[in-house]
């Protein structure tokens, strides 16, 4: 009788151990019991992969997304939802302003979403190469011209572009002027779905993997010139500009330039006229016109005024005076066509007005 009463207690203890153990899912990243900052912050100068990489057979990282016995009946690959977007939103839920979709709508007063990449919510997993390898074919969304998250992102961190510096603050540790620099691949595939070849760095060629024909020299005569492998600068591929390597003004209120990353700065969104040696022979990359909405070049032509420098003091657009206020590109934007600025204000960042 004593044994019969004790056995359930022992079984409960075993079950509790099985449930609690995934709390150490990231113990390959010091310390053994990490805080949020160890996976999502920037204390070390880089952005760790979190559950999307760094897998070891001695850890339980897979259980973060794949549940062996508790996956929904309508799901596949033991994921927490039946669709790719639903699975991603299990963590990247923007309804509270903490993800990449829904951030603008979560603001009070609400900010209008003027541009967004169209994400299909009906497509079932895997919808492309769930393992993160190069994928070809149409977009994985069932509806024409609709994407799903894994069309651009490799959930397992495999075959991704080289890491680059971005604008976005990912935790409260990043706010307050962004003293830390987030360098990451953003899990961007080298070959997004519909692309025909691998792209190793994030820039114009990566965008053109889906936006076919949009690069100057690719067959559409009406395109604005864009720096790319299709339209090489005079120095060839070795001197080509991309997101992590563009010409930008040196600091506020000057027309001198240097080379560096487009991220964590507003200095790469203007081109002094006449062009400097760093810019001569180079066209802008896509992201110098299409990125998060911000104010640049509106006080002095082709310069960034001291009032227009990169300013980020709070997360998720909470402070209206931040520049850029939102860091959601290329998911959604308050500007049409994901333009940095609208109308002539954008053109005059690089082009002098007629006399």
VENFEN-V576777 format. One record per residue. SS is DSSP state (H for helix, E for strand, C for the rest). D_LAST is the distance of its C-alpha to the last C-alpha in whole Angstrom. Layout:
SS|D_LAST / SS|D_LAST
This chain:
C|100 / H|98 / H|96 / H|95 / H|94 / H|92 / H|90 / H|88 / H|87 / H|86 / H|84 / H|82 / H|81 / H|80 / H|78 / H|76 / H|76 / H|74 / H|72 / H|71 / H|70 / H|67 / H|66 / H|66 / C|63 / C|61 / C|63 / C|62 / C|59 / C|61 / C|62 / C|65 / C|64 / C|60 / C|58 / H|55 / H|53 / H|55 / H|53 / H|50 / C|49 / C|47 / C|50 / C|50 / C|47 / C|47 / C|47 / C|51 / C|52 / H|54 / H|56 / H|54 / C|55 / C|57 / C|60 / C|64 / C|67 / C|69 / C|66 / C|66 / H|62 / H|62 / H|64 / H|61 / C|60 / E|63 / C|66 / C|69 / C|71 / C|69 / C|66 / C|66 / C|68 / C|65 / C|63 / C|63 / C|63 / C|64 / E|61 / C|61 / C|59 / C|59 / E|56 / H|53 / H|51 / H|54 / H|55 / H|52 / H|52 / C|55 / C|53 / C|50 / C|50 / C|47 / C|48 / C|49 / C|45 / C|47 / C|46 / C|42 / C|43 / C|44 / C|42 / C|39 / C|42 / C|44 / C|42 / C|43 / C|41 / C|41 / C|37 / C|36 / C|36 / C|33 / E|34 / E|37 / C|39 / C|41 / E|45 / C|48 / C|51 / C|54 / C|54 / E|57 / C|57 / C|56 / C|54 / C|53 / C|54 / C|55 / C|56 / C|53 / C|53 / C|50 / C|50 / C|49 / C|49 / C|47 / C|46 / C|50 / C|49 / C|51 / C|49 / C|46 / C|43 / C|44 / E|45 / C|47 / H|47 / H|49 / H|46 / C|44 / E|46 / C|49 / C|52 / C|54 / C|51 / C|52 / C|50 / E|47 / C|43 / C|43 / C|43 / E|39 / E|38 / C|37 / C|36 / C|39 / C|41 / C|45 / C|47 / H|47 / H|48 / H|44 / C|43 / C|42 / C|39 / C|40 / C|42 / C|43 / C|41 / C|42 / E|42 / E|44 / C|44 / C|44 / C|46 / E|44 / E|45 / C|44 / C|45 / C|44 / C|46 / C|44 / C|43 / C|45 / C|44 / C|44 / C|41 / C|42 / C|39 / C|37 / C|34 / H|32 / H|35 / H|37 / H|35 / H|35 / C|39 / C|39 / C|35 / C|36 / C|34 / C|31 / C|30 / C|28 / C|30 / C|33 / C|33 / C|30 / C|27 / C|25 / C|25 / C|22 / C|23 / C|26 / C|28 / C|31 / C|35 / C|33 / C|30 / C|31 / C|29 / C|30 / C|32 / C|34 / H|36 / H|37 / H|33 / C|32 / C|30 / E|32 / C|33 / C|35 / E|33 / E|29 / E|26 / E|25 / E|24 / C|27 / C|27 / C|25 / C|22 / C|22 / C|20 / C|23 / E|25 / E|28 / E|30 / E|32 / C|33 / C|31 / C|33 / C|34 / C|31 / C|27 / H|26 / H|25 / H|23 / C|20 / C|18 / C|16 / C|13 / C|14 / C|18 / C|21 / C|24 / C|26 / C|23 / C|22 / C|24 / C|24 / C|23 / C|24 / C|27 / H|28 / H|29 / H|25 / C|24 / E|28 / C|30 / C|31 / C|28 / C|27 / C|24 / C|22 / C|18 / C|18 / C|18 / C|16 / C|14 / C|16 / C|19 / C|22 / C|23 / C|26 / C|27 / C|26 / C|28 / C|31 / E|33 / C|36 / C|39 / C|41 / C|42 / C|41 / C|38 / C|41 / C|38 / C|35 / C|33 / C|34 / E|31 / C|31 / C|34 / C|35 / C|36 / C|37 / C|35 / C|36 / C|38 / E|37 / E|33 / C|32 / C|29 / H|29 / H|29 / H|30 / E|26 / C|25 / C|23 / C|22 / C|19 / H|15 / H|17 / H|18 / H|15 / C|13 / C|16 / C|15 / C|12 / C|9 / C|6 / C|4 / C|0
